[in-house]
Amino acid sequence: MPRDFVPFIAHLIRAAQRFNDRMGSQFGAAITYFSFLSLIPILMLSFAIAGFVLASNPDLLTRLINGIANSISDPSLANTLKNSVDTAVNQRTTVGLTGLAIALYSGVNWVGNLREAILAQSRDVWERHHAEKEKIYSQYIRDFFSLFGLLFALVITLSLTSIAGSAQATLVHAFGLEGIEWLRPAWTLIGMTISISANYLLFLWILWILPRHQPERKALFQGTLMAAIGFEIIKYIMTIMLPKLASSPSGAAFGSVIGLMAFFYFFARLTLFCAAWIATAEKTS
C-alpha cells in the first residue's frame, strides 16, 4: 500500500467513528422524515398553481376535463378526478396561501434541523456550549434567510446544469457531431464534470455557509468534493433504480415514494459523513 494512502485510510476511519458516535444514521433518518414531510405543502402549492393556470385558461380546462372523461373507462374514477380539478380551480387561493405558509414554516425548520445535524458532527465536543445557544426568534430569522440562501444555491446549480446541457446539445447539433461514436464518452465526461461542479457549489454552501462553521479550508474543499461526487453517484443510481421499481405492480404504486425516501436518506447520510470528514481532518500548522 502506498505510504500516501495510509493517512487517507486513517482519516476515513476517524470520520466513520465520529459519524457513528454522534448518531449520524439517526440524524440522517430524522432529516429524511422532515424532508418528506416538507413535500406536503409543496404539493399544495403545486395544486394551487395548477388551479390558477386552469382558471386563467378555460380552453385548457375544457380539454383537460374532456381528456379525463375520454381516457378513463371507470365513471366513478373519472368523476373523482373531475372533482379534483374543480377543487383545484375553486379553492386555488385558499390552498395556495395555506401551502405557502406551511411551506415556509416547514422549510425553516428543515434548514434548522439540517444545520444542527451538521454542527453535531462538526463541533469539537458533542454537547453544545451554553454560550453558543441563541434566542429562538434570532434562530428563526437566521434560518429564514438560510432557507432562501439554499433555494438560491439550488437555482444557481440547476441553472448551471441546464444551461450547460443545452449548450452542449446545441454545439453537437450545430457542428453535426451526432453520429461520431468516439465523442460520446467525451460528451458524457463533460456533462458529468459540469454536474459535479454544480453539486460542489451546493454542498459548499451546505457544509460551510449554512452551519456558520469555520473548518480547515483544505479539509472543507476535500470534503465538499467528496460530497459532490457522492451526490452524482446517488443521482445516477436513482435514475437506474426508479424505472426498475416502477416496472412492477407494487413498484408502480409505491416505487416513487420509496425512491424519494431513499434519495433523501442517502443525501442526508452523505452530507453528515462529509461533515464528519471535514471535522476530523488533521490540523495544519
One Martini backbone bead per residue (centre of mass of N, CA, C, O) as a GRO file, in nm:
protein
  285
    1MET     BB    1   0.095   0.036   0.025
    2PRO     BB    2   0.090   0.349  -0.004
    3ARG     BB    3   0.190   0.596   0.208
    4ASP     BB    4  -0.029   0.818   0.121
    5PHE     BB    5  -0.282   0.623   0.191
    6VAL     BB    6  -0.286   0.598   0.503
    7PRO     BB    7  -0.412   0.874   0.594
    8PHE     BB    8  -0.681   0.827   0.450
    9ILE     BB    9  -0.772   0.581   0.615
   10ALA     BB   10  -0.756   0.718   0.891
   11HIS     BB   11  -0.962   0.939   0.823
   12LEU     BB   12  -1.197   0.750   0.755
   13ILE     BB   13  -1.217   0.624   1.038
   14ARG     BB   14  -1.268   0.883   1.197
   15ALA     BB   15  -1.527   0.962   1.049
   16ALA     BB   16  -1.689   0.704   1.113
   17GLN     BB   17  -1.676   0.730   1.420
   18ARG     BB   18  -1.815   1.003   1.442
   19PHE     BB   19  -2.074   0.934   1.294
   20ASN     BB   20  -2.157   0.714   1.504
   21ASP     BB   21  -2.122   0.866   1.780
   22ARG     BB   22  -2.320   1.114   1.646
   23MET     BB   23  -2.571   0.992   1.503
   24GLY     BB   24  -2.591   0.989   1.181
   25SER     BB   25  -2.826   0.793   1.115
   26GLN     BB   26  -3.043   0.935   1.287
   27PHE     BB   27  -3.021   1.211   1.153
   28GLY     BB   28  -3.082   1.107   0.869
   29ALA     BB   29  -3.371   1.010   0.934
   30ALA     BB   30  -3.478   1.287   1.025
   31ILE     BB   31  -3.428   1.437   0.759
   32THR     BB   32  -3.607   1.254   0.589
   33TYR     BB   33  -3.870   1.317   0.733
   34PHE     BB   34  -3.868   1.629   0.692
   35SER     BB   35  -3.849   1.618   0.385
   36PHE     BB   36  -4.113   1.464   0.331
   37LEU     BB   37  -4.300   1.661   0.487
   38SER     BB   38  -4.230   1.916   0.298
   39LEU     BB   39  -4.396   1.815   0.042
   40ILE     BB   40  -4.689   1.887   0.107
   41PRO     BB   41  -4.686   2.202   0.061
   42ILE     BB   42  -4.574   2.176  -0.227
   43LEU     BB   43  -4.823   2.030  -0.339
   44MET     BB   44  -5.020   2.256  -0.272
   45LEU     BB   45  -4.889   2.466  -0.454
   46SER     BB   46  -4.917   2.307  -0.716
   47PHE     BB   47  -5.223   2.289  -0.705
   48ALA     BB   48  -5.269   2.599  -0.714
   49ILE     BB   49  -5.121   2.662  -0.979
   50ALA     BB   50  -5.302   2.484  -1.151
   51GLY     BB   51  -5.559   2.646  -1.088
   52PHE     BB   52  -5.467   2.918  -1.212
   53VAL     BB   53  -5.415   2.814  -1.497
   54LEU     BB   54  -5.704   2.703  -1.552
   55ALA     BB   55  -5.865   2.968  -1.488
   56SER     BB   56  -5.704   3.135  -1.727
   57ASN     BB   57  -5.779   2.857  -1.914
   58PRO     BB   58  -6.060   2.727  -2.038
   59ASP     BB   59  -5.963   2.543  -2.269
   60LEU     BB   60  -5.778   2.367  -2.096
   61LEU     BB   61  -5.998   2.272  -1.902
   62THR     BB   62  -6.176   2.133  -2.112
   63ARG     BB   63  -5.961   1.935  -2.221
   64LEU     BB   64  -5.906   1.795  -1.953
   65ILE     BB   65  -6.191   1.689  -1.895
   66ASN     BB   66  -6.223   1.533  -2.163
   67GLY     BB   67  -5.973   1.355  -2.125
   68ILE     BB   68  -6.073   1.210  -1.874
   69ALA     BB   69  -6.338   1.096  -1.995
   70ASN     BB   70  -6.190   0.936  -2.241
   71SER     BB   71  -5.948   0.770  -2.073
   72ILE     BB   72  -6.167   0.677  -1.855
   73SER     BB   73  -6.380   0.407  -1.787
   74ASP     BB   74  -6.429   0.484  -1.498
   75PRO     BB   75  -6.669   0.685  -1.370
   76SER     BB   76  -6.580   0.732  -1.073
   77LEU     BB   77  -6.288   0.818  -1.136
   78ALA     BB   78  -6.358   1.051  -1.325
   79ASN     BB   79  -6.519   1.215  -1.112
   80THR     BB   80  -6.288   1.247  -0.911
   81LEU     BB   81  -6.098   1.405  -1.103
   82LYS     BB   82  -6.293   1.635  -1.165
   83ASN     BB   83  -6.320   1.730  -0.870
   84SER     BB   84  -6.020   1.798  -0.838
   85VAL     BB   85  -6.016   2.019  -1.052
   86ASP     BB   86  -6.235   2.196  -0.925
   87THR     BB   87  -6.085   2.239  -0.658
   88ALA     BB   88  -5.831   2.375  -0.776
   89VAL     BB   89  -5.994   2.620  -0.886
   90ASN     BB   90  -6.179   2.714  -0.636
   91GLN     BB   91  -5.921   2.671  -0.404
   92ARG     BB   92  -5.649   2.816  -0.482
   93THR     BB   93  -5.604   3.040  -0.268
   94THR     BB   94  -5.622   2.877  -0.006
   95VAL     BB   95  -5.415   2.659  -0.077
   96GLY     BB   96  -5.179   2.851  -0.142
   97LEU     BB   97  -5.154   3.001   0.131
   98THR     BB   98  -5.128   2.752   0.308
   99GLY     BB   99  -4.885   2.625   0.163
  100LEU     BB  100  -4.691   2.865   0.200
  101ALA     BB  101  -4.690   2.875   0.509
  102ILE     BB  102  -4.601   2.579   0.555
  103ALA     BB  103  -4.346   2.587   0.380
  104LEU     BB  104  -4.195   2.797   0.546
  105TYR     BB  105  -4.200   2.651   0.816
  106SER     BB  106  -4.078   2.376   0.724
  107GLY     BB  107  -3.824   2.497   0.590
  108VAL     BB  108  -3.699   2.628   0.839
  109ASN     BB  109  -3.684   2.364   1.005
  110TRP     BB  110  -3.512   2.205   0.806
  111VAL     BB  111  -3.265   2.387   0.815
  112GLY     BB  112  -3.219   2.367   1.122
  113ASN     BB  113  -3.179   2.057   1.131
  114LEU     BB  114  -2.943   2.042   0.938
  115ARG     BB  115  -2.751   2.227   1.095
  116GLU     BB  116  -2.747   2.062   1.362
  117ALA     BB  117  -2.635   1.801   1.235
  118ILE     BB  118  -2.369   1.924   1.136
  119LEU     BB  119  -2.273   2.036   1.414
  120ALA     BB  120  -2.256   1.759   1.555
  121GLN     BB  121  -2.003   1.684   1.368
  122SER     BB  122  -1.820   1.962   1.401
  123ARG     BB  123  -1.781   1.969   1.680
  124ASP     BB  124  -1.555   1.910   1.930
  125VAL     BB  125  -1.814   1.869   2.094
  126TRP     BB  126  -2.118   1.737   2.150
  127GLU     BB  127  -2.196   1.957   2.322
  128ARG     BB  128  -2.351   2.247   2.358
  129HIS     BB  129  -2.270   2.549   2.430
  130HIS     BB  130  -2.425   2.798   2.599
  131ALA     BB  131  -2.301   3.038   2.424
  132GLU     BB  132  -2.424   2.922   2.140
  133LYS     BB  133  -2.692   3.001   2.219
  134GLU     BB  134  -2.996   3.123   2.082
  135LYS     BB  135  -3.253   3.288   2.018
  136ILE     BB  136  -3.537   3.188   1.868
  137TYR     BB  137  -3.589   3.434   1.681
  138SER     BB  138  -3.301   3.447   1.568
  139GLN     BB  139  -3.301   3.161   1.449
  140TYR     BB  140  -3.543   3.198   1.254
  141ILE     BB  141  -3.421   3.427   1.089
  142ARG     BB  142  -3.173   3.276   0.991
  143ASP     BB  143  -3.331   3.035   0.862
  144PHE     BB  144  -3.490   3.202   0.662
  145PHE     BB  145  -3.240   3.304   0.500
  146SER     BB  146  -3.122   3.020   0.452
  147LEU     BB  147  -3.349   2.917   0.274
  148PHE     BB  148  -3.299   3.125   0.044
  149GLY     BB  149  -3.006   3.045   0.002
  150LEU     BB  150  -3.065   2.755  -0.085
  151LEU     BB  151  -3.251   2.822  -0.322
  152PHE     BB  152  -3.038   2.984  -0.474
  153ALA     BB  153  -2.833   2.752  -0.501
  154LEU     BB  154  -3.024   2.567  -0.659
  155VAL     BB  155  -3.072   2.753  -0.900
  156ILE     BB  156  -2.779   2.776  -0.988
  157THR     BB  157  -2.717   2.473  -1.031
  158LEU     BB  158  -2.952   2.408  -1.225
  159SER     BB  159  -2.881   2.623  -1.436
  160LEU     BB  160  -2.599   2.526  -1.501
  161THR     BB  161  -2.681   2.244  -1.599
  162SER     BB  162  -2.889   2.331  -1.815
  163ILE     BB  163  -2.711   2.519  -1.987
  164ALA     BB  164  -2.489   2.316  -2.047
  165GLY     BB  165  -2.669   2.105  -2.184
  166SER     BB  166  -2.778   2.291  -2.410
  167ALA     BB  167  -2.502   2.375  -2.526
  168GLN     BB  168  -2.410   2.094  -2.601
  169ALA     BB  169  -2.645   2.024  -2.795
  170THR     BB  170  -2.600   2.265  -2.987
  171LEU     BB  171  -2.310   2.199  -3.075
  172VAL     BB  172  -2.360   1.919  -3.187
  173HIS     BB  173  -2.569   2.015  -3.402
  174ALA     BB  174  -2.404   2.244  -3.545
  175PHE     BB  175  -2.147   2.032  -3.613
  176GLY     BB  176  -2.240   1.736  -3.667
  177LEU     BB  177  -2.180   1.511  -3.399
  178GLU     BB  178  -2.386   1.269  -3.359
  179GLY     BB  179  -2.227   1.021  -3.526
  180ILE     BB  180  -1.984   1.028  -3.321
  181GLU     BB  181  -1.888   0.782  -3.112
  182TRP     BB  182  -1.611   0.874  -2.969
  183LEU     BB  183  -1.757   1.138  -2.833
  184ARG     BB  184  -1.951   1.034  -2.613
  185PRO     BB  185  -1.760   1.008  -2.364
  186ALA     BB  186  -1.684   1.308  -2.363
  187TRP     BB  187  -1.969   1.423  -2.316
  188THR     BB  188  -2.020   1.270  -2.055
  189LEU     BB  189  -1.780   1.391  -1.899
  190ILE     BB  190  -1.864   1.685  -1.923
  191GLY     BB  191  -2.142   1.659  -1.789
  192MET     BB  192  -2.034   1.546  -1.519
  193THR     BB  193  -1.852   1.785  -1.446
  194ILE     BB  194  -2.074   1.998  -1.433
  195SER     BB  195  -2.248   1.856  -1.218
  196ILE     BB  196  -2.028   1.847  -0.997
  197SER     BB  197  -1.987   2.152  -0.983
  198ALA     BB  198  -2.274   2.213  -0.889
  199ASN     BB  199  -2.262   2.037  -0.636
  200TYR     BB  200  -2.030   2.189  -0.502
  201LEU     BB  201  -2.176   2.456  -0.449
  202LEU     BB  202  -2.398   2.338  -0.272
  203PHE     BB  203  -2.209   2.200  -0.050
  204LEU     BB  204  -2.058   2.452   0.030
  205TRP     BB  205  -2.303   2.583   0.157
  206ILE     BB  206  -2.386   2.355   0.357
  207LEU     BB  207  -2.084   2.314   0.502
  208TRP     BB  208  -2.030   2.640   0.553
  209ILE     BB  209  -2.266   2.853   0.563
  210LEU     BB  210  -2.497   2.724   0.727
  211PRO     BB  211  -2.330   2.653   1.009
  212ARG     BB  212  -2.123   2.866   1.080
  213HIS     BB  213  -1.833   2.735   1.004
  214GLN     BB  214  -1.460   2.701   1.064
  215PRO     BB  215  -1.275   2.520   0.884
  216GLU     BB  216  -1.058   2.361   0.716
  217ARG     BB  217  -1.001   2.432   0.395
  218LYS     BB  218  -0.893   2.168   0.279
  219ALA     BB  219  -1.111   1.986   0.406
  220LEU     BB  220  -1.352   2.130   0.283
  221PHE     BB  221  -1.283   2.081  -0.019
  222GLN     BB  222  -1.267   1.773   0.002
  223GLY     BB  223  -1.550   1.716   0.124
  224THR     BB  224  -1.709   1.856  -0.104
  225LEU     BB  225  -1.610   1.676  -0.333
  226MET     BB  226  -1.715   1.414  -0.214
  227ALA     BB  227  -2.013   1.502  -0.213
  228ALA     BB  228  -2.043   1.562  -0.517
  229ILE     BB  229  -1.975   1.276  -0.617
  230GLY     BB  230  -2.178   1.118  -0.443
  231PHE     BB  231  -2.433   1.261  -0.554
  232GLU     BB  232  -2.395   1.165  -0.846
  233ILE     BB  233  -2.418   0.864  -0.780
  234ILE     BB  234  -2.701   0.873  -0.663
  235LYS     BB  235  -2.842   0.981  -0.918
  236TYR     BB  236  -2.760   0.746  -1.102
  237ILE     BB  237  -2.893   0.517  -0.941
  238MET     BB  238  -3.183   0.633  -0.948
  239THR     BB  239  -3.215   0.623  -1.264
  240ILE     BB  240  -3.207   0.304  -1.255
  241MET     BB  241  -3.413   0.216  -1.022
  242LEU     BB  242  -3.691   0.353  -1.078
  243PRO     BB  243  -3.780   0.195  -1.336
  244LYS     BB  244  -3.773  -0.083  -1.191
  245LEU     BB  245  -3.985  -0.018  -0.975
  246ALA     BB  246  -4.217   0.068  -1.189
  247SER     BB  247  -4.251  -0.223  -1.336
  248SER     BB  248  -4.408  -0.304  -1.096
  249PRO     BB  249  -4.702  -0.306  -0.931
  250SER     BB  250  -4.590  -0.211  -0.653
  251GLY     BB  251  -4.395   0.006  -0.771
  252ALA     BB  252  -4.615   0.188  -0.900
  253ALA     BB  253  -4.731   0.268  -0.613
  254PHE     BB  254  -4.431   0.291  -0.427
  255GLY     BB  255  -4.165   0.370  -0.579
  256SER     BB  256  -4.151   0.682  -0.551
  257VAL     BB  257  -4.148   0.689  -0.243
  258ILE     BB  258  -3.904   0.509  -0.194
  259GLY     BB  259  -3.705   0.671  -0.371
  260LEU     BB  260  -3.729   0.940  -0.217
  261MET     BB  261  -3.639   0.837   0.061
  262ALA     BB  262  -3.365   0.729  -0.032
  263PHE     BB  263  -3.254   0.996  -0.134
  264PHE     BB  264  -3.268   1.153   0.134
  265TYR     BB  265  -3.096   0.956   0.303
  266PHE     BB  266  -2.832   0.963   0.137
  267PHE     BB  267  -2.796   1.265   0.148
  268ALA     BB  268  -2.772   1.287   0.458
  269ARG     BB  269  -2.536   1.090   0.503
  270LEU     BB  270  -2.335   1.229   0.319
  271THR     BB  271  -2.331   1.505   0.459
  272LEU     BB  272  -2.246   1.401   0.747
  273PHE     BB  273  -1.988   1.253   0.667
  274CYS     BB  274  -1.844   1.504   0.546
  275ALA     BB  275  -1.852   1.661   0.811
  276ALA     BB  276  -1.676   1.452   0.963
  277TRP     BB  277  -1.433   1.472   0.776
  278ILE     BB  278  -1.370   1.771   0.823
  279ALA     BB  279  -1.347   1.752   1.145
  280THR     BB  280  -1.106   1.505   1.127
  281ALA     BB  281  -0.890   1.672   1.039
  282GLU     BB  282  -0.579   1.758   1.033
  283LYS     BB  283  -0.403   1.999   1.165
  284THR     BB  284  -0.260   2.282   1.033
  285SER     BB  285   0.017   2.506   1.080
   0.00000   0.00000   0.00000
